[in-house]
Amino acid sequence: MKFEKVGQAVNAGFSAQVIPLKYISAPEVLKLVQPIVSKDGYASVFGPGNLLLVVDSAGNITNILSIIDIIDKPSVNKGCSTSISWKMPMPPNWQKY
């Protein structure tokens, strides 16, 4: 996302959400959700409090929150899989991550 001038709207359809994580580290979550963030969106680890900052469309933030709800658990059994259904197509480069 690029800010050209002070006071200029970036995209009225975008929202920002700070997501607190309880059990999984923010850098791990960032690796997982980065490919899902839209090309004009933004995600990063925020502050020392194990937080994830996501700026994207409301629908995409909802998808990301759904994924985080599944994975941010006190204990994840190794070898188990969970299926996630997407409301929007995956980006073409998602397998690079």
trRosetta pair geometry for C-beta under 8 A, 3 or more apart (Angstrom, degrees):
i j d omega theta_ij theta_ji phi_ij phi_ji
1 10 5.9 25 -171 -163 116 140
1 40 6.2 77 -90 -179 82 66
1 41 7.3 -18 -51 -163 112 11
1 42 5.0 -70 1 -42 119 125
1 55 6.6 -38 -22 97 158 135
3 6 7.8 46 161 -83 116 44
3 8 7.2 148 -163 66 71 101
3 10 6.5 -58 -94 -83 75 107
4 8 5.7 -29 64 65 94 154
5 8 4.3 81 65 -15 90 125
9 12 5.7 12 168 -62 142 78
10 14 6.5 -43 96 42 108 141
11 14 4.4 74 83 -9 104 113
11 40 6.4 76 -29 142 156 138
13 57 5.8 -10 142 -115 101 88
13 58 7.8 -105 176 -3 72 88
14 40 7.5 -114 -77 119 134 107
14 41 7.1 174 -130 -105 118 75
14 55 5.8 39 169 171 121 85
14 56 6.2 -102 -141 -178 91 8
14 57 6.2 -71 -103 -77 58 45
15 55 7.2 -160 95 -144 35 57
15 56 7.2 -26 55 68 70 46
15 57 7.4 56 16 -169 87 19
15 58 5.2 61 4 -79 134 76
15 61 6.0 -68 74 -11 112 154
16 53 6.9 -11 -168 -170 97 91
16 54 7.2 162 -152 87 50 47
16 55 4.7 -17 -99 -98 79 85
17 53 7.5 162 84 -153 46 47
17 54 5.1 -12 59 61 92 94
17 55 7.8 169 19 -81 63 41
17 61 5.1 115 5 -156 141 134
17 65 7.6 -57 136 -64 159 113
18 46 6.1 -94 -132 77 99 157
18 51 5.4 -5 -175 -177 96 126
18 52 7.4 154 -159 78 49 44
18 53 5.5 -20 -103 -100 71 73
19 51 6.6 144 71 -163 46 69
19 52 4.5 -21 61 62 104 95
19 53 7.7 -176 17 -79 77 24
19 54 6.5 25 -10 3 118 110
19 64 7.7 -123 -48 126 160 111
19 65 6.9 -158 -113 -100 132 81
19 68 6.2 -61 170 -151 143 177
20 49 7.0 -49 -122 134 93 109
20 50 7.0 64 -160 96 66 84
20 51 5.6 -38 -97 -104 55 82
21 24 5.7 -83 -180 67 126 70
21 25 7.1 109 109 -153 146 11
21 26 5.6 178 21 -73 141 72
21 29 6.1 -152 -93 -18 148 150
21 50 4.9 -106 63 149 95 101
21 51 6.9 178 7 -100 85 28
21 52 6.3 67 -34 -12 114 103
21 68 7.1 -108 -102 -161 92 118
21 72 5.5 -132 -148 -124 81 132
22 50 7.9 125 -81 116 15 137
22 72 5.7 102 41 166 85 110
22 74 7.8 -47 119 -73 114 69
23 72 5.3 140 44 -173 93 64
23 73 5.9 -71 60 87 156 19
23 74 5.3 -141 -105 -93 145 37
24 28 5.4 -105 170 79 99 129
24 29 5.7 112 112 -54 117 99
24 71 5.9 -5 -19 134 161 97
24 72 5.1 -113 18 -108 107 68
25 28 4.6 92 65 5 86 105
25 29 7.1 -160 95 -4 45 86
25 50 6.5 -102 -138 -133 52 103
26 29 5.7 -56 -145 39 35 110
26 30 6.2 42 155 -27 67 104
26 45 4.3 113 126 -126 124 96
26 46 7.4 -132 -162 29 154 59
26 50 5.1 -177 -30 -159 106 54
26 51 6.1 12 -95 64 142 22
26 52 5.0 -179 -143 -66 97 81
27 30 5.5 -49 -145 31 33 117
27 31 6.8 38 156 -21 63 99
27 45 5.6 -16 -71 -68 67 141
28 31 5.9 -52 -158 29 33 111
28 32 6.8 25 149 -13 63 108
29 32 5.6 -61 -154 39 37 111
29 33 6.0 9 161 -1 74 113
29 52 5.5 -81 98 -69 131 146
29 68 6.3 36 -145 -109 131 97
29 71 7.2 158 -106 93 90 132
29 72 7.4 7 -87 -71 130 103
30 33 6.4 -67 -134 48 26 92
30 34 5.7 46 166 -49 66 103
30 43 6.0 172 -135 131 83 110
30 44 6.8 31 -123 -138 133 27
30 45 5.7 -71 -44 -51 144 85
30 52 6.3 -174 -70 -124 83 110
31 34 6.2 -36 -137 7 20 118
31 97 6.4 174 -176 173 74 115
32 67 7.0 -170 134 151 120 134
32 71 7.2 -8 116 27 173 174
33 36 5.1 -64 -163 40 60 115
33 37 6.4 72 143 -38 84 92
33 43 5.9 -141 105 -171 109 171
33 52 7.5 72 45 -178 145 149
33 54 7.4 -58 135 -96 142 127
33 64 5.1 63 -147 -136 133 104
33 67 6.4 157 -90 83 100 144
33 68 7.5 -10 -62 -58 137 94
34 37 5.9 -43 -153 13 36 114
34 43 5.8 -145 -98 67 63 128
34 97 6.2 169 75 -118 111 161
35 90 7.4 14 139 -168 110 96
35 91 5.9 -146 176 48 78 118
35 93 6.9 -142 -138 99 101 73
35 94 3.8 106 166 -131 134 75
35 96 7.4 158 -100 53 122 80
35 97 4.9 -145 -47 18 119 139
36 60 7.0 164 146 -165 92 99
36 63 6.5 -143 172 115 133 123
36 64 6.2 161 101 -84 134 89
36 67 7.4 168 -3 -10 170 157
36 90 7.4 -64 -104 -131 71 73
36 91 7.3 -170 -110 -1 26 106
36 94 7.2 52 -66 -118 56 120
37 41 4.1 -137 180 93 91 123
37 42 6.8 157 178 -26 143 4
37 43 4.8 -141 -69 -12 149 116
37 54 6.9 -146 -104 -145 113 97
37 56 5.6 -132 -145 -79 79 136
37 60 6.9 99 -128 159 44 135
37 64 7.5 34 -77 -78 75 135
38 41 4.1 97 51 -9 79 111
38 56 5.5 135 19 -144 101 105
38 57 6.4 56 -11 0 146 101
38 60 5.7 -104 -26 -76 103 168
38 91 7.9 162 -121 -72 40 119
39 91 7.5 135 -56 -120 85 131
41 54 7.2 1 175 -174 117 79
41 55 5.9 178 -159 95 70 64
41 56 3.4 15 -125 -97 133 91
41 57 7.2 -84 -77 -3 119 67
41 60 6.4 -106 -73 104 158 153
42 53 7.6 -16 117 117 95 96
42 54 7.3 165 89 -153 56 40
42 55 4.4 12 52 50 97 106
42 56 7.3 -167 32 -56 49 77
43 52 6.6 -2 -168 179 97 100
43 53 6.8 167 -149 88 47 58
43 54 4.8 -1 -104 -106 90 75
43 55 7.5 -160 -68 26 49 62
43 56 7.5 -7 -56 -34 92 118
43 64 7.8 -168 -98 -135 137 154
44 52 7.5 169 87 -156 30 61
44 53 5.3 -10 60 57 77 102
45 51 7.3 115 -170 78 56 57
45 52 6.4 -45 -108 -104 47 61
45 53 7.7 57 143 15 5 86
46 49 7.8 -25 103 54 78 89
46 51 4.3 -58 73 97 97 107
46 52 6.5 128 13 -138 98 9
46 53 4.0 91 -50 -28 134 107
47 51 5.4 24 52 36 103 122
52 68 7.6 -151 42 -101 147 142
54 61 5.6 148 111 -115 128 91
54 64 5.8 168 -128 96 169 164
56 60 4.2 -83 140 86 129 126
56 61 5.3 162 69 -54 100 82
56 64 7.4 104 47 -11 145 138
57 60 4.6 87 58 10 86 103
57 61 7.0 -152 90 -6 43 86
58 61 5.7 -55 -147 37 32 112
58 62 6.4 38 152 -23 64 103
59 62 5.6 -52 -152 31 32 114
59 63 6.7 34 150 -18 64 101
59 87 6.5 -121 178 102 109 138
59 88 7.0 96 132 -33 123 128
60 63 5.5 -47 -151 32 39 114
60 64 6.4 38 150 -18 67 104
60 88 7.1 -43 -89 28 82 146
61 64 5.5 -53 -147 38 35 113
61 65 6.2 38 152 -20 66 105
62 65 5.7 -53 -146 37 30 112
62 66 6.5 37 152 -24 63 103
62 87 7.8 6 91 23 111 150
63 66 5.7 -53 -153 30 32 114
63 67 6.7 30 151 -17 64 103
63 86 6.8 37 -142 -141 132 71
63 87 5.9 -135 -82 29 114 107
63 88 7.0 -84 -57 24 156 101
64 67 5.8 -53 -153 34 34 111
64 68 6.4 33 151 -17 66 107
65 68 5.6 -54 -144 39 34 112
65 69 6.2 42 153 -26 65 103
66 69 5.7 -51 -150 30 29 115
66 70 6.8 28 151 -18 61 104
66 84 7.3 133 121 -149 110 108
67 70 5.8 -58 -158 33 34 111
67 71 6.4 3 158 2 69 113
67 84 6.1 26 -100 -133 86 152
68 71 6.2 -70 -138 50 31 93
68 72 5.2 15 174 -13 74 121
69 72 6.7 -46 -110 39 18 100
70 73 7.8 -49 157 -29 33 112
70 82 5.7 170 179 133 129 157
70 84 6.8 -127 8 -88 167 109
71 76 7.0 3 -152 -88 65 140
73 76 5.8 117 67 -67 110 80
76 80 7.5 -142 175 55 76 113
77 80 4.5 59 86 -5 103 127
86 89 7.1 102 119 -104 136 16
86 90 6.4 -115 -87 -55 176 79
90 94 4.7 -64 171 -2 112 154
91 94 5.0 127 64 -49 81 92
93 96 5.0 -16 175 2 87 124
94 97 6.7 -59 -174 25 48 105
